[in-house]
Amino acid sequence: MWYYLDHGLNLAAREIGRLEPEHWLVLGVLAVVVGTVWLRGFGSRRHY
């Protein structure tokens, strides 16, 4: 299990290293959107 996770992370890092600066911008925006939605989801779950 850990081997596959590590292998996947290494592969992802290698792919990310090839990305252009524009892709970094898109990734950053996506990360922020996903992060806010995720945090909001956890917050609303805690209230109920």
Distance bins in CASP14 RR format, pairs under 12 A and 6 or more apart:
PFRMAT RR
TARGET T0000
AUTHOR 0000-0000-0000
RMODE 2
METHOD distances of the structure
MODEL  1
1 7 0 0 0 0 0 1 0 0 0 0 0
1 8 0 0 0 0 0 1 0 0 0 0 0
2 8 0 0 0 0 0 1 0 0 0 0 0
2 9 0 0 0 0 0 1 0 0 0 0 0
3 9 0 0 0 0 0 1 0 0 0 0 0
3 10 0 0 0 0 0 1 0 0 0 0 0
4 10 0 0 0 0 0 1 0 0 0 0 0
4 11 0 0 0 0 0 1 0 0 0 0 0
5 11 0 0 0 0 0 1 0 0 0 0 0
5 12 0 0 0 0 0 1 0 0 0 0 0
6 12 0 0 0 0 0 1 0 0 0 0 0
6 13 0 0 0 0 0 1 0 0 0 0 0
7 13 0 0 0 0 0 1 0 0 0 0 0
7 14 0 0 0 0 0 1 0 0 0 0 0
8 14 0 0 0 0 1 0 0 0 0 0 0
8 15 0 0 0 0 1 0 0 0 0 0 0
8 16 0 0 0 0 0 1 0 0 0 0 0
9 15 0 0 0 0 0 1 0 0 0 0 0
9 16 0 0 0 0 0 1 0 0 0 0 0
10 16 0 0 0 0 0 1 0 0 0 0 0
10 17 0 0 0 0 0 1 0 0 0 0 0
11 17 0 0 0 0 0 1 0 0 0 0 0
11 18 0 0 0 0 0 1 0 0 0 0 0
12 18 0 0 0 0 0 1 0 0 0 0 0
12 19 0 0 0 0 0 1 0 0 0 0 0
12 27 0 0 0 0 0 1 0 0 0 0 0
13 19 0 0 0 0 0 1 0 0 0 0 0
15 23 0 0 0 0 0 1 0 0 0 0 0
15 27 0 0 0 0 0 1 0 0 0 0 0
16 23 0 0 0 0 1 0 0 0 0 0 0
16 24 0 0 0 0 1 0 0 0 0 0 0
16 26 0 0 0 0 0 1 0 0 0 0 0
16 27 1 0 0 1 0 0 0 0 0 0 0
16 28 0 0 0 0 0 1 0 0 0 0 0
16 31 0 0 0 0 0 1 0 0 0 0 0
17 23 0 0 0 0 1 0 0 0 0 0 0
17 24 0 0 0 0 1 0 0 0 0 0 0
17 27 0 0 0 0 0 1 0 0 0 0 0
18 24 0 0 0 0 0 1 0 0 0 0 0
19 25 0 0 0 0 0 1 0 0 0 0 0
19 26 0 0 0 0 1 0 0 0 0 0 0
19 27 1 0 0 1 0 0 0 0 0 0 0
19 28 0 0 0 0 0 1 0 0 0 0 0
20 26 0 0 0 0 1 0 0 0 0 0 0
20 27 0 0 0 0 0 1 0 0 0 0 0
21 27 0 0 0 0 0 1 0 0 0 0 0
21 28 0 0 0 0 0 1 0 0 0 0 0
22 28 0 0 0 0 0 1 0 0 0 0 0
22 29 0 0 0 0 0 1 0 0 0 0 0
23 29 0 0 0 0 0 1 0 0 0 0 0
23 30 0 0 0 0 0 1 0 0 0 0 0
24 30 0 0 0 0 0 1 0 0 0 0 0
24 31 0 0 0 0 0 1 0 0 0 0 0
25 31 0 0 0 0 0 1 0 0 0 0 0
25 32 0 0 0 0 0 1 0 0 0 0 0
26 32 0 0 0 0 0 1 0 0 0 0 0
26 33 0 0 0 0 0 1 0 0 0 0 0
27 33 0 0 0 0 0 1 0 0 0 0 0
27 34 0 0 0 0 0 1 0 0 0 0 0
28 34 0 0 0 0 1 0 0 0 0 0 0
28 35 0 0 0 0 0 1 0 0 0 0 0
29 35 0 0 0 0 0 1 0 0 0 0 0
29 36 0 0 0 0 0 1 0 0 0 0 0
30 36 0 0 0 0 0 1 0 0 0 0 0
30 37 0 0 0 0 0 1 0 0 0 0 0
30 38 0 0 0 0 0 1 0 0 0 0 0
31 37 0 0 0 0 0 1 0 0 0 0 0
31 38 0 0 0 0 0 1 0 0 0 0 0
32 38 0 0 0 0 0 1 0 0 0 0 0
32 39 0 0 0 0 0 1 0 0 0 0 0
33 39 0 0 0 0 0 1 0 0 0 0 0
33 40 0 0 0 0 0 1 0 0 0 0 0
34 40 0 0 0 0 0 1 0 0 0 0 0
34 41 0 0 0 0 0 1 0 0 0 0 0
35 41 0 0 0 0 1 0 0 0 0 0 0
35 42 0 0 0 0 1 0 0 0 0 0 0
36 42 0 0 0 0 0 1 0 0 0 0 0
36 43 0 0 0 0 0 1 0 0 0 0 0
37 43 0 0 0 0 0 1 0 0 0 0 0
37 44 0 0 0 0 0 1 0 0 0 0 0
38 44 0 0 0 0 0 1 0 0 0 0 0
38 45 0 0 0 0 0 1 0 0 0 0 0
39 45 0 0 0 0 0 1 0 0 0 0 0
39 46 0 0 0 0 0 1 0 0 0 0 0
40 46 0 0 0 0 0 1 0 0 0 0 0
40 47 0 0 0 0 0 1 0 0 0 0 0
41 47 0 0 0 0 1 0 0 0 0 0 0
41 48 0 0 0 0 0 1 0 0 0 0 0
42 48 0 0 0 0 0 1 0 0 0 0 0
END
